[in-house]
């Protein structure tokens, strides 16, 4: 009876004619949402949780592990039953007060002013303060504690606690994921939902000092965007800051800040959650924090240690279906975590990728793909087993699933290859001029961004170059770019390709965009300078072999001319020491060279390959040979003679030189045009 009287009185104290959804302890009834211990009639079963909703027959309890359970009212203990009846009575009284506003004038307990004593303030979920307010022009208050500025605006405090949970790493099942043969038994994954927004520059109150890092990610049909700045504490304050923005409304929340350098590393497919890693050096770390996003409010859930310690930090992470999480560490350990485990996140499956430090997942996370030398491994994330393997003759640098999950793209030497998800067979190959193994692959609708160049993969040509130094992410057909500043930061939302790029592309015949293709003829001119005759012949042989390997034909005279030039430079001086070192920049790892020093002179050689088509340069490569970084002690051989034997023209350079078989015309290299993306927009 005591509980019923107390909570009925709360109703009269807080009743201020504020709207509240039926059955939910919100607004004036938020006091009923406090955490408490619940028990059944027998007293045998007890849980910690808070009231989420209730009616006369069933209540919903939000448990401490974030799960919601439905419990019949008649199975509750006497005290819990009285608590629920108190809530229902208070809700009814509040409803009657709203229907009879004249009663409010006679209420002696109405109104009031905030107490000056902080201890008088209720200890509710901090996100409850923000979740009831719509995202408007003013910055939304963060779940962290808040303070009023002199101008009356609000800004978040500089720290907020993230509950720690202990990770369980014992008893996981092994993942056998290293491909050994080519096969395909992949189930068709779900596609990414169509999204449509307007191009925008979304301003935020996120501060990003000069030395701080910045990250951006987006997901979900409504276009949830997370912008993050972070800074390690080396001779400066450490911090991790987050804001959430909406691609639909172009508005943003206020800043949620922590005193540790948390870096954004993953976002869930629906945009409802994101993960960050606490940076410990070189942009990697072992601890992961999980955050929830609802109504543009960020709420920290928990943190746990997912990395393997020093030199085994995390490189990559992703959210998987059924409240699971995937990570790849420095030592190539791929781990699947169960985030619902009561005690703490538990490693349920683990295996080695072999060499891959990152992966690509399908839009809903059912499949994962990563490179394995000359192959692509496709993994079913639900069953934790290999379901596909694509073998190639050349190295595979990176891989990416298309937004509609109907294709998978691979990047290799001078080409993109597309494979169908139904059978794993090759659909088409798109030649490219860039052969950077570290180039990022980003799908934008039906187009593929390789580095800064957007390719029309259906027509097989580079479409446009989008230059930017900003961190990037993809949201449907839109490119996200994060721009940091000392006092504020912004997120750019751009539909790619833009209208001008599409219009220009329609006027170009892809068949006429190449200056040279396999099967075309090419002539070679040599400028050997002072190259010794014996080496000249070896260089000729190496160049001819390379041309044939690329797929071109040799001709005595042709409009396509490859010029080989070798040039000897001016004499220079180098000093070698008795004990090896790593120079002043790497002093902590081994110190400077030491011991007895010896100075020698050397003359560097510069190797240049230049290809012109119809008088216009379409390719150039320069290689310089100077004094080697280190020499091995050889009995009876002087340091000077070792350097002399190294500093000479190299036929092997021409044998190993990377030359694209498909050579675009000069005016089409990098696409049909070029634009720059910065904090002022796309131009």
SULTADA-V343517 format. One record per residue. PHI is phi in degrees with one decimal (999 if undefined). OMEGA is omega as a letter, one per 40 degrees, with the letter a starting at -180 (999 if undefined). BURIAL is + if it has 9 or more other C-alpha atoms within 8 Angstrom, else -. Layout:
PHI&OMEGA&BURIAL + PHI&OMEGA&BURIAL
//
This chain:
999&a&- + -59.8&a&- + -62.4&a&+ + -64.6&i&+ + -65.1&a&+ + -62.8&a&- + -79.1&i&+ + -68.6&i&+ + -65.1&i&- + -57.1&a&+ + -57.0&a&+ + -68.9&a&+ + -72.7&a&- + -103.4&a&+ + -66.2&a&+ + -133.6&i&- + 60.4&i&- + -89.1&a&- + -70.0&i&- + -146.2&i&+ + -71.2&a&- + -60.1&i&- + 85.5&a&+ + -116.7&a&+ + -78.9&i&+ + -119.9&i&+ + 57.0&a&- + -62.5&a&+ + -98.4&a&+ + -63.6&i&+ + -60.9&i&+ + -77.4&a&+ + -94.6&i&+ + -67.0&i&+ + -73.2&a&- + -154.8&i&- + -93.2&i&- + -104.7&i&+ + -141.2&i&+ + -90.5&a&+ + -59.7&a&+ + -75.3&a&- + 79.6&a&- + -79.2&a&- + -111.9&i&- + -139.3&i&+ + -142.4&i&- + -97.8&i&+ + -179.7&a&+ + -126.9&a&+ + -71.6&i&+ + -97.3&i&+ + -165.0&a&+ + -159.0&i&+ + -137.9&a&- + -67.4&a&- + -111.8&a&- + -133.4&i&+ + -118.0&i&+ + -114.5&a&+ + -113.9&i&+ + -87.7&a&+ + -78.4&a&+ + -64.5&i&- + -89.5&i&- + 74.2&i&- + -91.3&i&- + -110.1&a&- + -123.0&i&- + -93.3&a&- + -129.8&i&+ + -61.9&a&+ + -62.1&a&+ + -72.7&i&- + -98.2&a&- + -80.1&i&+ + -65.4&a&+ + -61.9&a&- + -68.2&i&- + -69.3&i&+ + -62.8&i&+ + -64.1&i&+ + -61.7&a&+ + -66.5&i&+ + -64.0&i&+ + -62.0&i&+ + -63.5&a&+ + -64.4&i&+ + -67.1&i&+ + -64.6&i&+ + -63.5&i&+ + -66.1&i&- + -63.7&i&+ + -64.3&i&+ + -63.1&i&- + -66.8&i&- + -64.3&i&+ + -72.6&i&+ + -80.0&a&- + -125.7&a&- + -62.3&a&+ + -66.1&i&- + -65.4&a&- + -66.9&a&+ + -65.7&a&- + -88.7&a&- + -77.6&a&- + -73.8&a&- + -100.8&a&- + -72.3&i&+ + 70.8&a&- + 113.5&i&- + -124.2&a&- + -60.0&i&- + -72.3&i&- + -81.9&a&- + -90.1&a&- + -58.4&a&- + -68.3&i&- + -80.3&a&- + -78.6&a&- + -66.1&a&- + -95.2&i&- + -95.4&i&- + -58.4&a&- + -60.5&a&+ + -71.6&a&+ + -63.5&a&- + -65.1&a&+ + -94.7&a&+ + -65.3&a&+ + -85.2&a&- + -104.2&i&- + -71.1&i&- + -76.3&a&+ + -114.1&a&- + -70.2&i&- + -77.2&i&- + -60.3&i&+ + -75.3&i&+ + -71.8&a&+ + -85.9&i&+ + -67.9&i&+ + -72.5&i&+ + -65.1&a&+ + -127.1&i&+ + -143.6&a&- + -83.5&i&+ + -88.3&a&- + -65.0&i&- + -86.7&i&- + 92.9&i&- + -77.9&i&- + -112.4&i&+ + -144.4&a&+ + -76.3&i&+ + -72.4&a&+ + -89.3&i&- + -157.6&i&- + -157.5&a&+ + -82.5&i&- + -116.6&a&+ + -55.1&i&- + -95.7&i&- + -125.3&a&+ + -81.9&i&+ + -83.7&i&+ + -98.3&a&- + -118.7&i&- + -100.3&i&- + 82.4&i&- + -76.5&i&+ + -88.2&a&- + -74.2&i&- + -102.4&i&+ + -97.0&a&- + -126.9&i&+ + -84.6&a&+ + -68.5&i&+ + -118.6&a&- + -149.3&i&- + -88.0&i&+ + -159.7&a&- + -155.7&i&+ + -141.3&a&- + -89.2&i&+ + -83.2&a&- + -64.0&a&- + -81.2&i&+ + -76.4&a&+ + -88.1&i&+ + -77.1&a&+ + -67.0&i&- + -64.9&i&- + -127.9&a&+ + -141.0&i&- + -132.6&i&- + -107.5&i&+ + -56.2&a&- + -157.9&i&+ + -116.2&a&+ + -95.9&a&+ + -84.9&i&+ + -133.1&i&+ + -90.9&i&+ + -68.1&i&+ + -98.1&i&+ + -133.6&i&+ + -60.5&a&- + -56.9&a&- + -87.0&a&- + -81.1&i&+ + -93.8&i&- + -144.2&i&+ + -136.6&i&+ + -143.6&i&+ + -147.5&i&+ + -145.4&i&+ + -165.9&i&+ + 91.3&a&+ + -67.5&i&+ + -85.9&i&+ + 79.6&i&+ + -76.5&a&+ + -120.7&i&+ + -112.5&i&+ + -114.6&a&+ + -136.0&i&+ + -121.9&a&+ + -152.0&a&+ + -152.7&i&+ + -74.8&a&+ + -92.5&i&+ + -74.5&a&- + 61.0&i&- + -157.2&a&- + -65.3&i&- + -88.0&i&+ + -163.5&i&+ + -136.2&a&+ + -124.5&a&+ + -137.5&i&+ + -134.4&i&+ + -113.5&i&+ + -124.7&a&+ + -114.8&i&+ + -71.6&i&+ + -78.0&a&- + -103.0&a&- + 61.9&i&+ + -112.0&a&+ + -138.3&i&+ + -85.6&i&+ + -79.8&a&+ + -90.0&i&+ + -102.6&a&+ + -123.3&i&+ + -128.7&a&+ + -82.2&i&+ + -121.9&a&+ + -79.5&i&+ + -84.5&a&+ + -111.9&i&+ + -59.1&a&+ + -129.3&a&+ + -161.2&i&+ + -136.4&a&+ + -72.2&a&+ + -57.0&a&+ + -90.2&a&- + 75.7&a&+ + -84.2&i&+ + -144.3&i&+ + -146.3&a&+ + -127.5&i&+ + -136.2&i&+ + -109.4&i&+ + -81.6&a&+ + -70.8&i&+ + -119.6&a&+ + 142.4&i&- + 56.2&i&- + 65.1&i&- + -127.6&i&+ + -169.6&a&+ + -108.7&a&+ + -91.5&i&+ + -118.6&i&+ + -112.4&i&+ + -108.0&a&+ + -122.9&i&+ + -111.5&i&+ + -120.9&i&+ + -145.5&a&- + 53.1&i&- + 61.4&i&+ + -116.9&i&+ + -96.1&i&+ + -123.8&i&+ + -65.3&i&+ + -96.9&a&+ + -166.5&i&+ + -130.2&i&+ + -154.7&a&+ + -90.1&a&+ + -108.5&i&+ + -81.0&a&+ + -94.6&i&+ + 100.6&a&- + -56.1&a&- + 63.7&i&- + -140.8&a&+ + -73.7&a&+ + -79.4&i&+ + -108.8&a&+ + -152.6&i&+ + -153.3&i&+ + -159.3&i&+ + -85.0&i&+ + -117.5&i&+ + -61.7&i&+ + 61.7&i&- + 56.3&i&+ + -116.7&a&+ + -143.6&a&+ + -118.6&i&+ + -137.3&i&+ + -125.2&a&+ + -102.2&a&+ + -55.4&a&+ + -90.6&i&- + 68.6&i&+ + -81.2&i&+ + -96.3&a&+ + -124.4&i&+ + -101.5&a&+ + -111.7&i&+ + -93.8&a&+ + -80.9&a&+ + -90.6&a&+ + -55.3&a&- + -61.6&a&- + -71.4&a&- + 172.0&i&+ + -52.3&a&+ + -118.6&i&+ + -73.0&a&+ + -100.9&i&+ + -148.1&i&+ + -151.3&i&+ + -161.0&a&+ + -102.4&i&+ + -78.0&a&+ + 92.4&a&- + -145.6&a&+ + -74.3&i&+ + -109.2&i&+ + -150.2&a&- + -146.4&i&+ + -121.8&i&+ + -121.3&i&+ + -69.3&a&+ + -51.2&a&+ + -98.1&i&+ + 86.7&a&+ + -74.5&a&+ + -124.1&i&+ + -132.0&i&+ + -131.4&i&+ + -149.3&a&+ + -83.0&i&+ + -143.8&a&+ + 68.8&i&- + -97.6&a&+ + -138.0&i&+ + -120.0&i&+ + -99.9&i&+ + -116.4&a&+ + -118.4&i&+ + -80.8&a&+ + -75.0&i&+ + -77.7&a&- + -87.1&i&- + 68.6&i&+ + -140.5&i&+ + -71.8&a&+ + -120.6&i&+ + -163.0&i&+ + -146.9&i&+ + -112.0&a&+ + -98.0&i&+ + -127.4&i&- + -83.8&a&- + -118.8&a&- + -61.3&i&+ + -111.1&a&+ + -82.5&a&+ + -156.0&a&+ + -145.8&a&+ + -154.4&i&+ + -81.8&i&+ + -75.8&a&+ + -60.0&i&+ + -87.3&i&+ + 61.2&i&+ + -97.9&a&+ + -142.3&i&+ + -131.1&a&+ + -108.8&i&+ + -123.5&i&+ + -109.6&i&+ + -132.2&a&+ + -59.5&i&+ + 61.2&i&+ + -163.3&i&+ + -107.8&i&+ + -121.6&a&+ + -107.3&a&+ + -125.2&i&+ + -79.4&a&+ + -77.0&a&+ + -71.6&a&- + -130.0&i&- + 74.8&a&+ + -91.5&a&- + -67.0&i&+ + -95.7&i&- + -162.5&i&- + -119.3&i&+ + -113.9&i&+ + -70.4&i&+ + -134.3&a&+ + -88.0&a&+ + -88.9&i&- + -126.4&a&+ + -78.1&a&- + -61.8&a&+ + -92.4&a&- + -63.4&a&- + -84.2&i&- + -102.4&i&+ + -133.1&i&+ + -81.0&i&+ + -125.9&a&+ + 64.4&a&+ + -92.6&a&+ + -107.0&a&+ + -127.1&i&+ + -93.4&i&+ + -114.9&a&+ + 67.2&i&- + -106.2&a&+ + -103.8&i&+ + -93.5&a&+ + -109.7&i&+ + -85.7&a&+ + -74.3&i&+ + -74.3&i&- + -89.4&i&- + 79.1&a&+ + -138.2&i&+ + -70.6&a&+ + -96.2&a&+ + -160.4&i&+ + -106.0&i&+ + -116.1&a&+ + -83.3&i&+ + -161.9&i&- + -99.5&a&- + -80.0&i&- + -63.4&a&+ + -126.9&i&+ + -154.4&a&+ + -123.2&i&+ + -136.0&a&+ + 65.8&i&+ + -89.3&a&+ + -108.0&i&+ + -97.1&i&+ + -98.7&i&+ + -137.5&a&+ + -102.7&a&+ + -122.0&a&+ + -98.6&i&+ + -149.5&a&+ + -61.3&a&+ + -111.9&i&- + -160.0&i&+ + -135.9&a&+ + -142.2&i&+ + -120.3&i&+ + -94.8&i&+ + -121.0&a&+ + -127.9&i&+ + -76.5&a&+ + -122.0&e&- + -75.7&i&- + -81.5&a&- + -59.0&a&- + -63.9&i&- + -63.9&i&+ + -65.6&a&+ + -64.1&i&- + -66.2&a&+ + -63.1&a&+ + -66.7&a&- + -93.0&a&- + -108.0&i&- + -89.5&a&- + -55.6&a&+ + -66.4&a&- + -98.9&a&- + -87.6&a&+ + -103.9&i&+ + -84.3&a&+ + -149.9&i&+ + -131.5&i&+ + -55.0&a&+ + 101.5&i&- + -77.4&a&+ + -96.0&a&+ + -150.2&i&+ + -109.9&a&+ + -125.5&i&+ + -118.8&a&- + -116.0&i&- + -130.7&a&- + -83.7&a&+ + 59.2&a&- + -93.7&a&- + -63.1&i&+ + -56.8&a&- + -53.4&a&- + -62.3&i&- + -76.6&i&+ + -60.9&a&+ + -65.8&i&- + -65.4&i&+ + -68.3&i&+ + -59.8&a&- + -62.9&a&- + -65.7&a&+ + -66.2&i&+ + -61.9&i&+ + -64.1&a&+ + -67.0&i&+ + -60.4&i&+ + -66.9&i&+ + -67.2&i&- + -69.2&i&+ + 112.3&i&+ + -93.0&i&+ + -108.1&i&+ + -86.6&a&+ + -138.0&i&+ + -73.3&a&- + -149.2&a&- + -155.9&i&+ + -73.5&i&+ + -95.8&a&+ + -123.3&i&+ + -102.0&a&+ + -105.9&i&+ + -108.8&a&+ + -128.0&i&+ + -121.4&a&+ + -134.1&i&+ + -89.6&a&+ + -88.4&i&- + -83.5&a&- + -64.5&i&- + -128.9&a&- + -123.3&i&- + -136.3&a&+ + -125.2&i&- + -112.1&a&+ + -114.3&a&+ + -65.6&a&+ + -111.9&a&- + -68.9&i&+ + -143.1&a&+ + -121.4&i&+ + 83.2&a&+ + -64.9&a&- + -70.1&a&- + -117.0&a&+ + -53.5&a&+ + -62.7&a&- + -98.7&i&- + 168.1&i&- + 81.5&a&+ + -80.6&i&+ + -57.0&a&+ + -142.7&a&+ + 89.8&a&- + -66.7&i&- + -106.3&i&+ + -138.9&i&- + -93.8&i&- + -134.9&i&+ + -112.7&i&+ + -151.6&i&+ + -122.7&a&+ + -72.1&i&+ + -118.5&i&+ + -111.8&i&+ + -105.7&a&+ + -130.6&i&+ + -116.8&i&+ + -131.5&i&+ + -116.2&i&+ + -118.9&i&+ + -126.1&a&+ + 52.9&i&- + 82.7&i&- + -107.7&a&- + -71.8&i&+ + -119.6&a&+ + -159.6&i&+ + -153.3&i&+ + -145.1&a&- + -125.3&i&- + -137.6&a&- + -118.7&i&- + -110.8&i&+ + -126.1&i&+ + -68.1&a&+ + -68.4&i&- + -66.3&a&- + -138.5&i&- + -125.0&i&- + -93.9&i&- + -64.3&i&- + -125.8&a&- + -65.2&i&- + 82.1&a&- + -116.6&a&- + -78.4&i&- + -63.3&a&+ + -63.8&a&- + -67.9&i&- + -65.5&i&+ + -66.3&i&+ + -61.7&a&+ + -71.2&i&- + -84.9&a&+ + -84.3&i&+ + -155.3&i&+ + -55.9&a&+ + -117.5&i&- + -62.6&a&+ + -65.8&i&- + -60.1&a&- + -72.0&i&+ + -68.4&a&+ + -97.0&a&- + -60.1&i&- + -88.4&a&- + -126.8&i&- + -70.6&i&+ + -62.5&i&+ + -99.2&a&+ + -106.5&i&+ + -70.1&i&+ + -62.4&a&+ + -55.9&a&- + -74.1&a&- + -107.6&a&+ + -67.7&a&+ + 85.3&i&+ + 105.1&a&+ + -85.2&i&+ + -174.2&a&+ + -141.2&i&+ + -132.9&i&+ + -117.9&i&+ + -114.7&i&+ + -140.5&a&+ + -65.4&i&- + -94.9&i&- + 124.5&i&- + -98.5&a&- + -148.9&999&-
//
